[in-house]
Amino acid sequence: MNKTELSKIVAKRMSVPQKEALLFIETLGKVLTESLAQEESLGFQGFGTFSLWKQTERQGRNPRIGVPAVIRARNSVKFKPGKQLLEVLNRKTDPVK
């Protein structure tokens, strides 16, 4: 599913224009990005938590030629699913109840 498809579904469920749903999705993405950039976690009760993950510098290998290489430190994002999300996914029932 891409952002346009998601905005259509959100618009229908919230009974708002698709343009408004798209603005909501884009704003949520910006807030999430800003929170993570400030090293804050963002949690949605029952859904899960997004948090910053600082990967350390480590030794790797170029898979094409086999030469050792240093993989630089970088920031990434981890998502820890919430209990309710996991229950729905493992029940294999309709998640929209």
C-alpha positions in Angstrom: 0.0 0.0 0.0 1.3 3.4 -0.9 0.5 6.9 0.6 -2.3 7.6 -1.9 -4.0 4.3 -1.3 -3.7 4.9 2.5 -5.2 8.4 2.2 -8.2 7.0 0.3 -8.9 4.5 3.1 -8.3 7.1 5.8 -10.6 9.5 4.0 -13.4 7.0 3.7 -13.2 5.8 7.3 -13.0 9.4 8.7 -15.6 10.8 6.2 -13.3 13.6 5.1 -11.9 14.6 1.7 -8.9 12.6 0.5 -6.8 15.8 0.4 -7.5 16.3 4.2 -6.6 12.7 4.9 -3.3 13.1 2.9 -2.5 16.2 4.9 -3.0 14.2 8.1 -0.7 11.4 7.0 2.0 13.8 5.9 1.8 15.7 9.1 2.0 12.5 11.1 5.1 11.6 9.2 6.7 15.0 9.9 5.9 14.8 13.6 7.4 11.3 13.7 10.5 12.5 11.9 11.0 15.5 14.1 10.6 13.4 17.3 13.1 10.8 16.2 15.5 13.6 15.1 15.3 14.9 18.7 16.0 11.4 20.0 12.5 11.0 21.4 10.4 7.9 21.0 6.9 8.0 19.7 4.4 5.5 20.9 0.8 4.7 20.0 -1.0 2.8 22.7 -1.7 -0.7 21.5 -0.1 -0.2 18.1 3.6 0.2 18.9 6.6 2.4 19.5 9.1 4.0 17.1 12.5 4.8 18.5 15.9 6.0 17.3 18.5 3.3 17.0 22.2 4.3 16.9 24.1 1.8 14.9 27.8 1.7 15.8 30.7 1.6 13.4 31.7 -1.9 12.5 33.8 -4.0 10.2 32.1 -5.4 7.1 33.0 -6.8 3.7 32.3 -5.7 0.2 30.1 -8.6 -1.1 31.1 -8.0 -4.7 34.9 -8.2 -4.3 35.3 -9.5 -0.8 37.5 -6.6 0.4 37.1 -5.7 4.1 35.4 -2.3 4.6 34.4 -0.1 7.5 30.6 0.4 7.8 30.2 3.9 9.3 28.0 4.6 12.3 24.5 5.8 11.5 21.1 6.4 12.9 18.2 4.2 12.1 14.7 3.5 13.4 13.3 0.6 15.3 9.6 -0.3 15.6 8.4 -2.4 18.6 4.9 -3.6 18.0 2.3 -3.2 20.8 0.5 -6.0 22.5 -2.8 -5.4 20.8 -1.3 -5.3 17.3 0.5 -8.6 17.9 -2.7 -10.2 19.2 -4.7 -9.1 16.1 -1.9 -10.3 13.8 -1.6 -13.7 15.5 -5.4 -14.2 15.8 -5.7 -13.7 12.0 -9.1 -12.0 12.5 -10.4 -8.8 11.1 -8.2 -6.1 12.6 -10.9 -3.4 12.1 -13.2 -4.4 14.9 
